[in-house]
Amino acid sequence: MTSRRLIFILGVASLVCIVVACAFGSTPMDFTRVVSALFGLSSAGDHVVIWEIRLPRALAAYVVGAALGASGAALQGLLRNPLAEPGVLGVTATASLSATFALYYGLAASSAYLLPVYAIAGALAATALLAAAATRIKSVVTLILLGVGLSSFSAAAMSLLLNLAPNPFSLTDMINWLLGSVANRSFEDLRISMPFIVAGIAILFFSRRGLSALTLGEEAASGLGLNLSRQRIVVVVGAGVATGASVALAGAIGFVGIVAPHLIRPIVAYDPARSLLPSAMLAGVILVIADIGVRLLPTATELKLGVVAAIIGAPAFIWIAVSRRVTYD
């Protein structure tokens, strides 16, 4: 399948999923009402439901998935490790810790932009550490264990902040945010986070040719004229900015960044450069579908998107690890 055809199919799937997501909620709507509301031809009530509640939620799920999918594909290309992904490598957890710090001390209340800035700073720190370690660590397992260590430390620090929460209301807000959700997101939330997400993905696309060269190995890539240090910095910054902004928008959501690139790679002949955009689009579709499932599940309280993503993604991660026959050295 050609890249253009794949992107076209995923583009159509993206539009269909977003429109379908607008049909589901506490009160289901038929597609005629949804389409009418999207084009401003419906009643005032339908217009408010679609444009103020459901469409921002669907778009938030899609852009968060796109950020994580593109970051996962880029990190896998940089580290030449099919198991690399912001959540698995501790980037998401570190971004969550940094953002939780801003929430705990009330720093996010002073400016709407401080939360994404703190989340991005945490993600950049973790990604930089991983990129530096990847130059010395040859074992896949050791690199993953480093990510597990980052996640464990971040989880412990977040638990400490939760334990010291000044009141039950603050504790509830922090827990709900850490579980990952796009419920009640608005266009204002998208306006704040989108510039960072777009910038991060754009930086990753700027690095795509270097990712293709790295498939030949670092020595061969360097022989072709690739500046390895610059390549690592560009990917680290791009993945950190995109992941941090996605955490600021939806909280901690893991595993979608490994599943989408894994499904895309065989279709694009395992070329990291060609997998970036399709991985981003497929991850967006997956997260929108998962959010639809969250709303359809017959539970007393709505499950969090991050919880559902982990329940689905963790078994997929195990399957990928086993099917890849990772060498334990």
GUGU-107237 format. One record per residue (C-alpha): residue number from 1; residue in one letter; x, y, z. Coordinates in nm, 2 decimals. Example, Ala and Ser with C-alpha at 12.3 -4.5 7.8 and 13.67 -1.06 7.14 Angstrom:
1 a 1.23 -0.45 0.78
2 s 1.37 -0.11 0.71
***
This chain:
1 m 0.00 0.00 0.00
2 t 0.14 0.34 -0.09
3 s 0.18 0.61 0.17
4 r -0.07 0.84 0.01
5 r -0.34 0.57 0.00
6 l -0.27 0.48 0.36
7 i -0.29 0.85 0.47
8 f -0.61 0.90 0.27
9 i -0.78 0.59 0.43
10 l -0.67 0.70 0.78
11 g -0.79 1.06 0.71
12 v -1.13 0.93 0.62
13 a -1.14 0.71 0.92
14 s -1.04 1.00 1.14
15 l -1.33 1.22 1.02
16 v -1.57 0.93 1.05
17 c -1.46 0.85 1.40
18 i -1.48 1.21 1.52
19 v -1.83 1.25 1.37
20 v -1.94 0.92 1.53
21 a -1.80 1.03 1.86
22 c -2.02 1.33 1.85
23 a -2.33 1.11 1.84
24 f -2.26 0.94 2.18
25 g -2.31 1.08 2.52
26 s -2.57 1.09 2.80
27 t -2.83 1.14 2.53
28 p -2.75 0.96 2.20
29 m -2.81 1.16 1.88
30 d -2.88 1.02 1.53
31 f -2.63 1.12 1.26
32 t -2.87 1.36 1.09
33 r -2.89 1.57 1.41
34 v -2.51 1.55 1.45
35 v -2.43 1.66 1.09
36 s -2.70 1.94 1.12
37 a -2.54 2.07 1.44
38 l -2.19 2.06 1.29
39 f -2.31 2.28 1.00
40 g -2.51 2.51 1.22
41 l -2.85 2.39 1.09
42 s -2.99 2.25 1.42
43 s -3.16 2.37 1.73
44 a -2.97 2.58 1.98
45 g -2.97 2.29 2.22
46 d -2.81 2.05 1.97
47 h -2.56 2.31 1.87
48 v -2.44 2.36 2.23
49 v -2.42 1.99 2.30
50 i -2.21 1.93 1.98
51 w -1.99 2.24 1.98
52 e -1.94 2.29 2.35
53 i -1.92 1.93 2.48
54 r -1.88 1.65 2.23
55 l -1.67 1.79 1.95
56 p -1.40 1.94 2.18
57 r -1.39 1.60 2.36
58 a -1.35 1.40 2.04
59 l -1.08 1.64 1.90
60 a -0.89 1.63 2.23
61 a -0.88 1.25 2.22
62 y -0.76 1.26 1.86
63 v -0.48 1.52 1.90
64 v -0.36 1.35 2.22
65 g -0.35 1.02 2.03
66 a -0.17 1.18 1.74
67 a 0.09 1.34 1.97
68 l 0.16 1.00 2.14
69 g 0.16 0.81 1.82
70 a 0.41 1.04 1.65
71 s 0.63 1.05 1.96
72 g 0.62 0.67 1.99
73 a 0.72 0.62 1.62
74 a 1.00 0.87 1.65
75 l 1.14 0.73 1.97
76 q 1.13 0.38 1.82
77 g 1.32 0.50 1.52
78 l 1.58 0.69 1.73
79 l 1.64 0.41 1.97
80 r 1.59 0.14 1.71
81 n 1.37 -0.03 1.96
82 p 1.01 -0.14 1.88
83 l 0.92 -0.13 2.24
84 a 1.00 0.24 2.29
85 e 0.71 0.46 2.37
86 p 0.65 0.76 2.60
87 g 0.45 0.56 2.85
88 v 0.67 0.26 2.86
89 l 0.99 0.46 2.88
90 g 0.87 0.68 3.17
91 v 0.83 1.00 2.97
92 t 0.45 1.02 3.04
93 a 0.50 0.95 3.41
94 t 0.77 1.21 3.44
95 a 0.55 1.47 3.26
96 s 0.27 1.38 3.49
97 l 0.49 1.43 3.80
98 s 0.60 1.77 3.68
99 a 0.24 1.87 3.60
100 t 0.12 1.74 3.93
101 f 0.38 1.95 4.11
102 a 0.24 2.25 3.94
103 l -0.12 2.15 4.04
104 y -0.02 2.07 4.40
105 y 0.15 2.41 4.46
106 g -0.12 2.60 4.28
107 l 0.12 2.73 4.01
108 a -0.12 2.63 3.73
109 a -0.38 2.86 3.87
110 s -0.17 3.17 3.80
111 s -0.15 3.10 3.43
112 a -0.32 2.86 3.19
113 y 0.01 2.80 3.01
114 l 0.21 2.70 3.32
115 l 0.06 2.35 3.33
116 p 0.17 2.25 2.97
117 v 0.51 2.42 3.03
118 y 0.57 2.21 3.35
119 a 0.45 1.89 3.18
120 i 0.67 1.96 2.88
121 a 0.97 2.03 3.10
122 g 0.92 1.69 3.28
123 a 0.89 1.51 2.95
124 l 1.20 1.68 2.80
125 a 1.41 1.58 3.11
126 a 1.30 1.21 3.08
127 t 1.35 1.19 2.71
128 a 1.69 1.36 2.72
129 l 1.80 1.11 2.99
130 l 1.68 0.82 2.77
131 a 1.85 0.95 2.46
132 a 2.18 0.99 2.64
133 a 2.15 0.64 2.79
134 a 2.06 0.49 2.45
135 t 2.41 0.58 2.32
136 r 2.57 0.36 2.59
137 i 2.31 0.09 2.65
138 k 2.30 -0.18 2.39
139 s 2.05 -0.41 2.56
140 v 1.68 -0.35 2.49
141 v 1.59 -0.49 2.83
142 t 1.83 -0.25 3.02
143 l 1.68 0.05 2.84
144 i 1.32 -0.06 2.92
145 l 1.43 -0.11 3.29
146 l 1.56 0.24 3.29
147 g 1.21 0.35 3.17
148 v 1.05 0.14 3.44
149 g 1.28 0.30 3.70
150 l 1.17 0.65 3.58
151 s 0.81 0.55 3.60
152 s 0.85 0.40 3.94
153 f 1.03 0.70 4.08
154 s 0.77 0.94 3.93
155 a 0.48 0.72 4.06
156 a 0.64 0.73 4.41
157 a 0.68 1.11 4.40
158 m 0.33 1.15 4.28
159 s 0.20 0.93 4.56
160 l 0.39 1.15 4.80
161 l 0.22 1.46 4.66
162 l -0.12 1.28 4.68
163 n -0.05 1.18 5.04
164 l 0.03 1.54 5.13
165 a -0.27 1.69 4.95
166 p -0.40 1.97 5.16
167 n -0.77 1.88 5.13
168 p -1.00 1.61 4.98
169 f -1.11 1.83 4.69
170 s -0.75 1.88 4.58
171 l -0.68 1.51 4.62
172 t -0.98 1.42 4.40
173 d -0.88 1.67 4.13
174 m -0.52 1.53 4.12
175 i -0.63 1.17 4.11
176 n -0.89 1.23 3.83
177 w -0.63 1.42 3.63
178 l -0.36 1.15 3.67
179 l -0.60 0.87 3.55
180 g -0.62 1.04 3.21
181 s -0.94 1.17 3.06
182 v -1.07 1.40 2.79
183 a -1.41 1.45 2.95
184 n -1.52 1.81 2.99
185 r -1.24 1.94 2.77
186 s -1.32 2.27 2.58
187 f -1.19 2.45 2.28
188 e -1.01 2.68 2.53
189 d -0.81 2.37 2.66
190 l -0.73 2.28 2.30
191 r -0.62 2.63 2.22
192 i -0.37 2.62 2.50
193 s -0.22 2.28 2.43
194 m -0.25 2.26 2.05
195 p 0.03 2.50 1.97
196 f 0.27 2.28 2.17
197 i 0.14 1.95 2.02
198 v 0.16 2.09 1.67
199 a 0.51 2.22 1.73
200 g 0.63 1.89 1.88
201 i 0.50 1.69 1.59
202 a 0.64 1.94 1.34
203 i 0.99 1.90 1.50
204 l 0.96 1.52 1.47
205 f 0.87 1.55 1.10
206 f 1.18 1.77 1.06
207 s 1.38 1.47 1.19
208 r 1.22 1.20 0.97
209 r 1.51 1.16 0.72
210 g 1.76 1.11 1.00
211 l 1.53 0.84 1.14
212 s 1.54 0.66 0.81
213 a 1.92 0.68 0.80
214 l 1.94 0.54 1.16
215 t 1.79 0.21 1.04
216 l 2.13 0.14 0.88
217 g 2.30 0.18 1.22
218 e 2.47 0.48 1.38
219 e 2.80 0.43 1.20
220 a 2.64 0.40 0.86
221 a 2.41 0.69 0.93
222 s 2.71 0.90 1.04
223 g 2.89 0.80 0.72
224 l 2.60 0.93 0.52
225 g 2.65 1.27 0.68
226 l 2.39 1.25 0.96
227 n 2.48 1.46 1.27
228 l 2.39 1.20 1.54
229 s 2.40 1.45 1.83
230 r 2.17 1.69 1.64
231 q 1.93 1.41 1.55
232 r 1.90 1.30 1.91
233 i 1.84 1.65 2.03
234 v 1.57 1.72 1.77
235 v 1.38 1.39 1.84
236 v 1.41 1.44 2.22
237 v 1.28 1.80 2.20
238 g 1.00 1.70 1.96
239 a 0.88 1.40 2.16
240 g 0.91 1.58 2.48
241 v 0.71 1.88 2.37
242 a 0.44 1.67 2.21
243 t 0.41 1.42 2.50
244 g 0.42 1.69 2.76
245 a 0.14 1.89 2.59
246 s -0.07 1.58 2.56
247 v -0.03 1.51 2.93
248 a -0.13 1.87 3.01
249 l -0.44 1.82 2.80
250 a -0.56 1.47 2.90
251 g -0.34 1.35 3.18
252 a -0.15 1.02 3.17
253 i -0.25 0.80 2.88
254 g -0.01 0.51 2.80
255 f 0.05 0.24 2.54
256 v -0.12 0.40 2.24
257 g 0.22 0.52 2.13
258 i 0.35 0.17 2.09
259 v 0.04 0.00 1.95
260 a -0.02 0.24 1.66
261 p 0.34 0.24 1.52
262 h 0.36 -0.14 1.56
263 l 0.06 -0.17 1.33
264 i 0.18 0.08 1.08
265 r 0.55 -0.03 1.04
266 p 0.48 -0.34 0.83
267 i 0.26 -0.14 0.59
268 v 0.53 0.12 0.53
269 a 0.82 -0.13 0.49
270 y 0.95 -0.05 0.84
271 d 1.06 0.30 0.74
272 p 1.04 0.53 1.04
273 a 1.01 0.84 0.82
274 r 0.70 0.70 0.64
275 s 0.55 0.58 0.97
276 l 0.53 0.91 1.15
277 l 0.22 1.06 1.00
278 p 0.02 0.73 0.97
279 s 0.11 0.64 1.33
280 a -0.01 0.97 1.45
281 m -0.34 0.94 1.26
282 l -0.40 0.58 1.37
283 a -0.32 0.66 1.73
284 g -0.57 0.94 1.71
285 v -0.84 0.71 1.57
286 i -0.76 0.44 1.84
287 l -0.80 0.69 2.12
288 v -1.13 0.84 1.98
289 i -1.27 0.48 1.95
290 a -1.15 0.41 2.31
291 d -1.32 0.72 2.43
292 i -1.64 0.62 2.25
293 g -1.62 0.29 2.44
294 v -1.57 0.47 2.77
295 r -1.91 0.64 2.71
296 l -2.09 0.32 2.61
297 l -1.97 0.10 2.89
298 p -2.26 0.04 3.14
299 t -2.08 0.15 3.45
300 a -2.22 0.35 3.74
301 t -1.95 0.62 3.69
302 e -1.76 0.68 3.36
303 l -1.43 0.51 3.34
304 k -1.12 0.72 3.27
305 l -0.97 0.70 2.93
306 g -0.62 0.64 3.06
307 v -0.75 0.33 3.25
308 v -0.91 0.19 2.94
309 a -0.61 0.26 2.73
310 a -0.39 0.08 2.98
311 i -0.62 -0.22 3.01
312 i -0.61 -0.26 2.63
313 g -0.25 -0.15 2.57
314 a -0.07 -0.35 2.84
315 p -0.17 -0.69 2.68
316 a -0.08 -0.55 2.34
317 f 0.27 -0.45 2.48
318 i 0.32 -0.80 2.61
319 w 0.22 -0.95 2.27
320 i 0.46 -0.71 2.09
321 a 0.75 -0.80 2.32
322 v 0.69 -1.17 2.28
323 s 0.64 -1.16 1.91
324 r 0.96 -0.95 1.86
325 r 1.16 -1.21 2.06
326 v 1.34 -0.95 2.26
327 t 1.69 -1.07 2.35
328 y 1.77 -1.05 2.72
329 d 2.13 -0.95 2.73
***
